[in-house]
Each structure stands twice: as structure tokens, then as C-alpha cells.
Amino acid sequence: MLRTSLPALRSWSRPLRALGGVAFALASATIASADVVTFYDGTFGAPWFSAKVTDTTPGALATFASVTTLGDGLLPPCRETTHTFSNGAIEVVHVDTSANYNPADAAICSIDFAFDGIHYPSPAGGAVRYSLLISQAGSYYKQTLGTDVFVGPWTSYISVGILPQGFTKLSGPGPAIPDFSCSGGLMTFGFVTGNSAGGGPWTKVSALDNWLVTLNVAKQTFSDGSFGGPWSSTKILDTTAGASATFGTVVQPVAGNPGAYREVSHTFSTGAIAVAHFDPTNTYDPSTMPVYEVDCSYDLRHFTPALGAVRYYVAVLQGGNYFVAPFDDIFPNTWTSFTHTGLAASDFDNYLGGVPAHPDFTATGAIFQLGYITSNSVTGGPITKFSGIDNWTVVLRQSPHCSQVTGTGYCFGDGTGTPCPCTAGGVGRGCPNSIFPTGALLIAQGTASLSNDTVALKASAMPNSSCVYFQGTSTNNLQSFDGLVCVAGNVIRLGTKTNVCNSSQFPDATNPTVSVRGGVTAPGVRYYQVWYRNPANFCTPATSNYTNGLAITWVP
């Protein structure tokens, strides 16, 4: 089994060559602004196992066999399955125990599924149904709209844009559909084969090859470890006499970490120099999907360490302004790794000062480029400093991810308190909505300090519609619309957001902090919830719902 996790479209090359004409259709169906994680198998070795999960035949006497056969396949081998049954249905799950993904790293927006299938001739008519399988939290889920493989030659099949509501639970204690959000838990993938018929007994033999699962996840990665692209460098600051500082750049083919690296030299005296380095291929449009957080890393080396450090920043170029992440000073003449995670737009400052102070990562923000800035300052000189960069990586996270959770949830739609208007949701969440039977989830990350407020309210498992974040001074637990309203007292509307990939966050770069917007000026407890539109015909005639409630204790 081959697993890859790369920027969109780049990770398709190997499996799609095997699938031939399927390649273009799948590539064009992926989300262009997101990374993809792919699982592919065309050899079907040891990690696979199969188990019967459905048998409605008299006495549950249906049988199956599933083997890897070397004698057939679009490109041999393939995975062959035999069903023997009568007067009922049989379903068999086939699991690749090495095909694992945890959405805590990045929520899943949708899934694409492709395979080559064949149904060998038999006296029984009809088809064998193949479906994508997810195993999560002890439960098996099958793709509801599977693919019927009829008798005939090897044929390629594609399903794109499969959402959580596109699955049906086969067995297990979990919720009705899988959870693609950051709190969903580990997933393992495979496929399901099924048959049903009257009469019999019947025996049906079919096979699958080039099994391919593509997860369109809510992040996009930009990275460069060879620097063969159109990088260019511009001096953006020079306070030396007569602005006489100079710089140079060159890609060195060896001695990187490993392989090639990009070398930068600064020559200057009594003053400062800063140089911006950008590759226009590292461009992102936040109107496609807003950015909630940024992770970045690089390896640095200083070849003239006796002269002090060289300062590096990951940089954003937006609207003609240079914005920089927290800096790293590289001193030693050895390759050293630096990493920054969970950066918000407010963590990037305008390098040259002025307005705006920070970049705009929201859906209304302008297109921006990603790169880095190098800088030096000195008294005396002239001196020349040489340094190098390798494995430059920036990850744009397009939905909230679960870490550093603060606050305490309450007012759940799971049946532990006031019942939901219709049915109960999942543990610790709001009441069910038309897409997520487990209900929407509100969490918070950051520090609830009035002197250093880094709280971010993050809601997930909602329809891609508008929602409102609000704060109250006391609790509630009453049925309202399709859910439960959990806040009361002095209720303040914090802000309206649009859900993307079923998630949103308050605040973003355009908003004040939670405590400032909520008027929290003294330590104490405040209560938070999100109301969201759910226009589908679901539960009551109402067209909206709520997340769970969240209590946050503010400290000085």
C-alpha cells in the first residue's frame, strides 16, 4: 500500500498511471486549494483482511472467500472475492490495516474513491456492489451510493466528493456516520463487497485492482528543498551609508540538508540590510478557503559564525506589504532546524511598519505569496555574511485543528440534560443537524487571560452556511429551533462567519480578541455558543441549530 501526503494533484502521479484514463477525471475533481492524502494498492499484500458483517440469508449461512490472485488484474495481481448465498444478502468488509489517517492533523473536506473492477461470468444475474469503507471508533461505515460491477471486462470506476452523510453505518457502537472533523478519531480505509438475491444458492466471483482513496484535507503545504523554481530576491531595507549594502544568492547543488540548498550573502557596514526572497509559484488565494493557522519550518546554516548571527523570517507578501513570522537567528556553522506552529495572522507583523499591521487570511483577503526574509545589522565593517536555507516549508491550515483546548463544555444534545427537539446527538456535542447526526461541536484554544488573550473559538460539523458566535453571562438549557440554546443573561453577538469545510472560527485577523469584543474587563466566567443556519428539511420546520455550550474562565 502506498500512502502519500502532498499538495493537491502532485501526489496523483504514481497510482493514476496504473489507472490510465481515470487520471484526468480524478485530478480535476480534487480541491485545488487543499492538500491530498492518498492510499493506493495494486498488489494487496499482508495488511489486508476480510470479514462478513451482513448476512440475511436463512440461518446466516452465506460464505465468502477473498484472496490475492496473481493470475489476473488490470496489471496483476488483484484482490478476488467470492460470495456464495441464497435468499438474502451478504456484505463483506475488506480492510487495509496500514491505510490509517487521523483527522486531528487536518479535517477531511471530502473523499474521492477509484478502483478497477471485474465481475466474472456466472449463472446468477445482476451485479456485485463495491463501496468505499471507513473503520472508525469500532464501527464500519460503507459508502451509501456504491458502484455496481456487472459481468464484463475490467472497468475503471470513480466516485468524487464523498461527504460524511454519504456513508451508512454497517456495524459498531459509533454514530450514524463517520466524523471527518478534527475530533473524529483515527480512520482506517478499505472497501465493501455486497450481493443480494432471491433463490439460489448463487456464487458470484469478482475482483478489484488499483484501489485508490484520496482524502481532500483542510490544509495546503508549500515546500522547497531544491530551490529550482523561479525564486527572486529583492533588497527591501538598507540603512547603511548611501544605501550601499549588497547581497547575492546562489543555489548550491550539494552540502545542503541534504542535497541542494539556497545560499545568501550580505555585504554591509554600519547599518542594516534586509532581503526578501519569494517564488511566485508559492501563491495562495484565501477567497477559495480562508486560513486559520500557519505552521512553518526550515533548516538554516551560518557559514561565517564568527561575525554573529543571520536573522531569518518566514514571510508573506500581500498588497505590496511584507509580513513576517517570529524570527530565528542562526549562529552555528551546522544545519539547524527551526519550527513555528499554530501561527495566526496576528502573529505576522508588517516588517517595514505601517498599515495594515497584519496580513488578511480571511475569505476577503487578497492573494498572497509565501517566502522568507534575511536580515543583518552591524556597527563598523564592511563585512560579508554567508548563510543557507533548506527544506523551507509552510503549511496553511484551512480549518481549526484540535490542540491546546481550553474551557469546559456543557448543555449537550446527547440526552444527558434537556432533550433535543428530535433525536439525541453525540456525546459532548450539540443536537443533530441535517449533515452530522452527532451534532456540531464548539471548542476553544489558547489562553483566556485578559492581559494576553489568545482564545480562538472553533466550531465544526456544521453545514457550509452562515453562523453567529455569541457570548452570555449565564447559562440556559432550553429547546430552540432544531437544538438547545445554552447561554443567557447579557448576550453579546461576537461575529458572523461563513463555514468552510464545515468549520469556522472567531476571531480571525479582522476581529478584535474574544475578551475585547465581549467586553470582558474583569476576571470571571463567560458562556459561549454558535448558532448556525441549517436550511435543509430536518427535524422541526426551523432552519437553524446550535452547537454545545462552552464555559470559559477568564483570568487577569
C-alpha positions in Angstrom: 0.0 0.0 0.0 1.3 3.4 -1.0 0.4 6.4 1.2 1.3 9.9 0.1 0.6 13.3 1.7 1.4 16.1 -0.7 0.0 19.3 -2.1 -3.0 18.8 -4.4 -2.5 17.0 -7.7 1.2 16.3 -7.1 0.5 13.0 -5.2 -1.6 11.5 -8.0 1.3 10.6 -10.4 2.1 7.0 -9.4 -1.4 5.5 -8.8 -3.0 7.3 -11.8 -0.6 5.9 -14.3 -1.9 2.5 -13.3 -5.5 3.7 -13.7 -4.9 5.1 -17.1 -7.9 7.2 -18.3 -9.1 7.7 -14.8 -6.2 10.1 -14.1 -7.6 13.3 -15.6 -11.1 13.0 -14.2 -9.7 12.4 -10.7 -7.2 15.2 -10.8 -9.7 17.7 -12.0 -12.1 16.7 -9.3 -9.8 17.4 -6.3 -9.9 20.5 -4.3 -7.3 22.7 -5.9 -6.7 24.7 -2.7 -6.1 21.7 -0.4 -3.5 19.0 0.2 -4.5 15.4 -0.6 -3.6 12.3 1.3 -3.8 9.2 -0.9 -3.9 5.5 -0.1 -3.2 3.2 -3.1 -2.8 -0.6 -3.5 -2.4 -2.6 -6.6 -0.6 -5.6 -5.0 -2.8 -6.5 -2.0 -0.3 -7.9 0.4 -0.3 -8.8 4.1 -2.1 -5.8 5.6 -5.5 -6.7 4.1 -8.1 -8.8 6.0 -11.8 -9.5 5.2 -14.8 -10.2 7.4 -18.5 -10.8 6.9 -20.6 -8.1 8.5 -24.1 -8.6 7.0 -25.8 -11.9 6.3 -29.6 -12.0 6.0 -29.7 -15.5 4.4 -31.7 -18.2 6.2 -29.5 -19.4 9.1 -26.9 -16.8 8.1 -25.2 -19.4 6.1 -23.7 -17.2 3.3 -20.0 -17.7 2.8 -17.2 -15.7 1.2 -13.6 -16.1 0.2 -11.2 -13.2 -0.5 -7.7 -13.8 -1.9 -4.9 -12.0 -3.7 -4.5 -13.7 -7.1 -1.5 -13.3 -9.3 -3.3 -14.6 -12.4 -5.5 -11.5 -13.2 -5.8 -7.8 -12.7 -5.6 -4.8 -15.0 -1.9 -5.1 -14.1 -1.7 -8.3 -12.0 -2.2 -9.1 -9.1 -5.7 -8.2 -7.9 -8.0 -8.9 -5.0 -10.6 -11.6 -5.8 -13.7 -12.1 -3.8 -16.3 -14.9 -3.9 -19.8 -14.7 -2.4 -22.0 -17.8 -2.0 -25.5 -17.1 -0.8 -29.2 -17.7 -1.3 -32.5 -15.8 -0.5 -30.8 -12.9 1.2 -27.9 -10.5 1.3 -24.2 -10.7 2.2 -21.8 -7.9 2.8 -18.1 -8.3 3.4 -15.6 -5.6 4.6 -12.1 -5.7 3.3 -9.7 -3.6 5.4 -6.2 -2.4 4.7 -4.8 -2.1 8.2 -1.9 0.1 7.0 -4.3 2.8 5.5 -4.7 5.0 8.5 -5.4 8.7 8.9 -6.1 10.8 11.9 -8.2 14.0 11.1 -6.7 15.6 14.2 -3.9 16.7 11.9 -6.3 18.3 9.4 -10.0 17.8 9.0 -11.3 16.0 5.9 -13.3 18.1 3.5 -14.3 15.2 1.1 -13.1 11.8 -0.2 -12.6 10.5 -3.7 -12.6 6.8 -4.4 -11.5 5.0 -7.5 -10.8 1.4 -8.5 -10.8 -1.1 -11.4 -13.3 -3.9 -11.1 -14.4 -7.0 -12.9 -17.3 -9.4 -12.5 -16.7 -12.9 -13.8 -19.5 -14.7 -15.7 -21.8 -16.8 -13.5 -25.3 -18.3 -13.7 -26.6 -15.6 -11.4 -27.6 -12.3 -13.0 -27.1 -8.8 -11.6 -24.0 -7.2 -10.2 -21.6 -7.2 -7.3 -21.7 -3.9 -5.4 -18.4 -2.3 -4.4 -18.2 0.6 -1.9 -15.6 2.6 0.0 -15.2 1.5 3.6 -14.2 3.6 6.7 -13.5 2.0 10.0 -13.6 4.5 12.9 -14.2 4.2 16.6 -15.0 0.5 16.4 -17.6 0.9 13.7 -17.7 0.1 10.0 -19.2 2.7 7.5 -19.8 2.0 3.8 -20.3 4.4 1.0 -24.1 4.6 0.6 -24.1 5.0 -3.2 -21.8 2.2 -4.1 -20.8 1.0 -7.6 -22.5 -2.0 -9.2 -19.9 -4.0 -11.2 -21.7 -6.1 -13.8 -20.3 -9.0 -15.8 -17.8 -7.7 -18.3 -14.2 -6.7 -18.8 -12.0 -4.7 -16.4 -13.6 -1.3 -16.0 -12.5 1.9 -14.1 -14.9 3.4 -11.6 -14.7 6.8 -9.8 -16.7 8.5 -7.0 -15.7 12.0 -6.1 -16.6 14.5 -3.4 -18.0 11.9 -0.9 -19.1 13.7 2.3 -19.8 12.2 5.8 -23.5 12.0 5.0 -22.6 9.8 2.0 -21.9 6.9 4.3 -24.1 4.4 6.1 -23.1 2.5 9.3 -22.8 -1.2 8.8 -22.0 -2.2 12.4 -20.5 -1.0 15.7 -21.2 1.4 18.6 -20.3 4.7 16.8 -22.5 7.4 15.5 -24.6 7.0 12.3 -22.0 8.5 10.0 -18.2 8.9 10.3 -16.7 12.1 11.7 -14.4 14.0 9.3 -13.7 16.8 11.8 -10.5 17.2 13.8 -12.1 15.4 16.8 -13.3 12.4 14.8 -10.5 10.0 15.7 -8.4 7.6 13.7 -9.8 6.2 10.4 -8.8 3.0 8.6 -9.8 2.5 4.9 -10.8 -0.4 2.7 -13.8 -1.5 0.6 -17.0 -3.4 0.9 -18.4 -6.1 -1.4 -22.1 -7.0 -1.3 -24.8 -9.1 -3.0 -28.4 -9.9 -2.5 -30.8 -12.1 -4.5 -33.8 -14.4 -4.2 -33.5 -18.1 -4.8 -30.1 -19.7 -5.1 -27.7 -20.8 -3.9 -25.6 -18.4 -6.0 -21.9 -18.0 -6.3 -20.5 -14.7 -7.6 -16.9 -14.0 -8.2 -15.5 -10.5 -8.7 -12.2 -8.7 -8.3 -10.8 -5.3 -7.6 -7.5 -3.7 -8.7 -5.8 -0.3 -8.3 -7.7 0.6 -5.1 -7.3 4.4 -4.6 -8.6 6.6 -1.8 -8.0 10.3 -1.8 -8.6 12.5 1.2 -9.1 16.2 0.4 -7.9 17.6 3.7 -8.2 21.1 5.1 -4.6 22.3 4.7 -2.2 23.3 1.9 1.5 22.7 2.0 4.2 24.7 0.2 7.7 23.3 0.5 11.0 23.6 -1.3 14.2 21.6 -0.7 15.8 22.0 -4.1 15.1 25.7 -5.0 15.0 25.0 -8.7 11.9 27.2 -9.2 11.7 30.9 -10.1 12.9 32.3 -6.7 13.9 36.0 -6.8 15.3 38.3 -4.2 14.8 42.0 -3.5 16.6 44.3 -1.1 13.8 45.9 0.9 15.7 47.7 3.7 19.2 49.3 3.6 20.2 51.8 6.3 23.9 51.8 5.5 25.6 55.0 4.3 24.4 55.7 0.8 22.3 52.5 0.9 25.4 50.8 -0.3 24.8 47.3 1.1 24.7 44.4 -1.4 23.6 40.8 -1.4 23.9 37.7 -3.5 22.0 34.4 -3.8 23.0 31.1 -5.4 21.6 27.6 -5.3 24.4 25.3 -4.2 23.9 21.7 -5.6 25.4 19.9 -2.6 26.1 20.2 1.1 22.5 21.0 2.0 20.4 19.1 4.5 20.7 17.0 2.3 21.3 17.9 -1.3 20.8 21.4 -2.7 20.3 24.5 -0.7 19.9 28.3 -1.3 22.8 30.4 -0.2 22.5 34.1 0.7 25.3 36.6 1.2 25.0 40.1 2.8 27.8 42.7 2.4 27.3 45.8 4.5 28.7 48.2 7.1 27.3 50.3 10.0 23.6 49.8 9.3 21.1 47.2 8.4 20.1 45.2 5.4 17.0 43.1 4.7 16.4 41.0 1.6 13.0 39.4 0.6 13.0 36.0 -1.2 9.9 34.8 -3.0 8.9 32.2 -5.5 5.6 33.3 -7.3 4.5 29.6 -7.5 4.0 29.7 -3.7 0.9 31.8 -4.1 -2.4 31.4 -2.3 -5.9 32.9 -2.7 -7.7 32.9 0.7 -11.1 33.6 -1.1 -11.1 29.9 -2.0 -10.7 28.8 1.6 -9.6 31.1 4.5 -6.5 30.3 6.5 -6.9 29.8 10.3 -3.4 28.9 11.3 0.1 28.6 9.8 2.8 26.1 10.6 6.3 26.8 9.2 9.8 25.4 9.3 13.2 25.5 7.7 16.8 24.3 8.1 19.4 27.1 8.4 23.2 27.2 8.5 25.6 30.2 9.0 28.9 29.8 7.2 30.6 32.8 8.9 29.6 32.3 12.5 32.4 34.5 13.9 30.5 37.5 12.7 27.4 36.9 14.7 24.0 35.6 13.5 21.9 36.0 10.4 18.2 36.5 11.0 15.6 34.7 9.1 11.8 35.1 8.9 9.1 33.2 7.1 7.3 36.0 5.2 4.0 36.8 3.5 3.8 39.3 0.6 0.3 40.7 0.4 -0.9 44.0 -1.2 2.7 45.2 -1.5 3.4 44.7 2.2 5.9 42.3 3.8 4.7 40.5 6.9 7.0 38.3 8.9 6.5 35.5 11.4 8.6 35.3 14.6 12.3 35.4 13.7 15.1 32.9 14.0 18.8 33.8 14.5 21.2 31.2 13.0 24.6 31.3 14.7 26.4 27.9 14.2 28.1 26.5 11.1 25.9 23.4 11.2 22.4 22.8 9.8 19.8 23.6 12.5 16.0 23.1 12.2 13.5 25.8 13.3 9.8 25.3 13.6 6.8 27.6 14.4 3.3 26.1 14.7 -0.2 27.5 15.2 0.5 31.0 14.0 -2.5 33.3 13.4 -2.5 36.3 11.1 -1.9 38.5 14.2 1.5 36.7 14.7 2.7 38.1 11.3 3.8 41.7 11.6 4.3 44.3 8.9 8.1 44.2 8.6 8.5 47.8 7.4 5.8 49.2 9.7 2.6 51.0 8.6 -0.9 49.8 7.9 -2.1 47.1 7.8 -0.3 45.7 10.8 -1.0 42.1 9.9 -2.0 40.1 6.7 -5.6 39.2 6.0 -6.1 35.5 5.8 -9.9 35.7 5.7 -12.1 35.0 2.7 -12.0 38.7 1.9 -8.2 38.9 1.9 -6.1 39.5 -1.2 -4.0 36.8 -2.9 -0.6 36.5 -1.2 2.8 34.9 -1.8 4.9 33.0 0.7 8.7 33.2 1.1 11.3 34.3 3.6 13.3 37.4 4.6 17.0 37.5 5.6 18.5 40.4 7.6 21.6 41.7 9.3 22.8 44.8 11.2 26.2 45.8 12.4 28.3 48.7 13.6 31.6 49.0 11.7 32.6 46.8 8.8 32.3 46.3 6.0 31.7 42.6 6.5 30.2 39.8 4.4 28.0 37.1 5.9 27.1 33.8 4.2 24.2 31.6 5.2 22.0 28.9 3.7 18.4 27.7 3.9 17.0 24.3 3.1 13.7 22.4 3.5 11.6 25.6 3.6 8.0 24.6 4.4 4.8 26.5 5.1 1.5 24.7 5.9 -1.7 26.8 5.7 -4.4 25.2 7.8 -7.9 25.8 6.3 -9.9 24.6 9.3 -9.4 24.6 13.0 -7.5 21.6 14.4 -7.7 20.2 17.9 -5.0 21.1 20.3 -4.5 23.2 23.4 -8.2 23.0 24.3 -9.4 25.4 26.9 -12.8 25.9 28.6 -15.5 23.4 29.7 -18.3 22.2 27.5 -21.9 22.0 28.8 -25.5 21.9 27.6 -25.1 18.8 25.4 -27.6 17.4 22.9 -26.6 13.8 23.9 -29.6 13.1 26.2 -27.8 13.9 29.4 -29.8 17.0 30.0 -32.7 18.7 28.3 -33.6 16.5 25.3 -33.1 17.7 21.8 -36.3 18.6 19.8 -36.0 15.4 17.8 -33.2 12.9 18.5 -30.1 12.9 20.6 -26.7 13.8 19.2 -23.2 12.6 20.0 -21.5 12.8 23.4 -20.4 16.3 24.3 -21.9 18.0 21.2 -25.0 19.9 20.1 -28.2 18.4 18.7 -28.1 16.6 15.3 -28.2 18.5 12.1 -29.1 17.5 8.5 -25.4 16.6 7.7 -24.0 15.5 11.0 -26.2 13.2 13.2 -23.7 13.6 16.1 -24.3 17.4 16.1 -22.0 20.4 15.9 -19.0 20.9 18.3 -17.7 24.1 19.8 -14.2 24.1 21.4 -11.7 26.8 22.3 -7.9 27.0 22.0 -5.5 29.5 23.6 -5.1 31.4 26.8 -8.1 33.0 28.5 -6.1 35.8 30.0 -7.3 39.4 29.9 -3.7 40.7 29.6 -2.8 38.1 26.9 -5.9 36.9 25.2 -5.2 34.3 22.6 -8.6 32.5 22.8 -10.0 31.2 19.5 -13.5 29.8 19.4 -13.7 27.0 16.9 -16.9 25.3 15.7 -17.1 22.3 13.4 -19.6 19.7 12.0 -21.9 22.4 10.7 -23.4 22.9 7.2 -21.4 25.2 4.9 -23.6 28.2 5.7 -23.5 31.3 7.9 -23.2 31.2 11.7 -23.1 33.6 14.6 -20.7 33.3 17.6 -22.1 34.8 20.8 -21.4 35.2 24.5 -23.6 35.3 27.6 -23.2 35.9 31.3 -25.3 33.0 32.5 -26.4 29.6 31.3 -29.5 28.3 29.7 -30.7 24.8 28.5 -33.9 25.2 26.5 -35.1 23.8 23.2 -34.8 26.3 20.4 -35.1 25.7 16.6 -33.5 22.3 16.0 -31.3 22.4 19.0 -30.7 23.8 22.5 -29.9 27.4 23.4 -27.3 27.4 26.1 -26.5 31.0 27.0 -28.5 33.7 28.7 -28.0 37.0 30.7 -26.3 39.8 28.9 -25.9 38.2 25.5 -23.4 39.7 23.0 -23.1 38.9 19.4 -19.4 38.4 18.8 -19.4 38.0 15.0 -20.9 36.3 11.9 -18.8 33.8 10.0 -19.2 31.6 6.9 -18.4 27.9 7.4 -15.9 26.3 5.0 -15.2 22.6 5.2 -18.0 22.6 7.8 -15.9 24.7 10.2 -15.3 28.3 11.2 -13.5 30.3 13.9 -13.8 33.6 15.9 -11.7 35.7 15.9 -9.7 36.0 12.7 -7.3 38.7 11.6 -10.1 41.2 11.1 -11.7 40.8 14.5 -10.8 42.0 18.0 -10.0 39.4 20.6 -12.8 37.5 22.3 -12.4 39.4 25.5 -12.4 42.8 23.8 -15.3 42.1 21.6 -17.2 40.5 24.5 -16.5 43.4 26.8 -14.8 41.2 29.4 -12.9 43.6 31.6 -12.6 41.7 34.9 -11.9 38.0 35.7 -14.8 35.7 35.7 -16.8 33.1 33.7 -18.4 33.7 30.3 -20.5 31.3 28.3 -20.2 30.8 24.5 -22.2 29.1 21.8 -22.6 29.2 18.0 -26.0 29.5 16.1 -25.9 28.3 12.5 -28.2 28.0 9.5 -29.4 24.6 8.5 -31.9 25.2 5.7 -32.4 21.5 4.8 -35.7 19.9 5.8 -34.6 18.3 9.1 -36.2 17.7 12.5 -38.6 20.7 13.1 -39.7 23.2 10.4 -36.9 25.5 11.8 -33.9 26.3 9.6 -31.2 26.7 12.2 -29.5 24.9 15.1 -26.8 25.4 17.8 -23.5 23.9 18.9 -23.0 22.8 22.5 -22.2 25.5 25.1 -18.7 26.3 26.3 -17.8 27.9 29.6 -14.5 29.9 29.8 -13.0 31.2 33.0 -11.1 34.5 32.3 -8.1 35.3 34.5 -6.2 38.6 34.8 
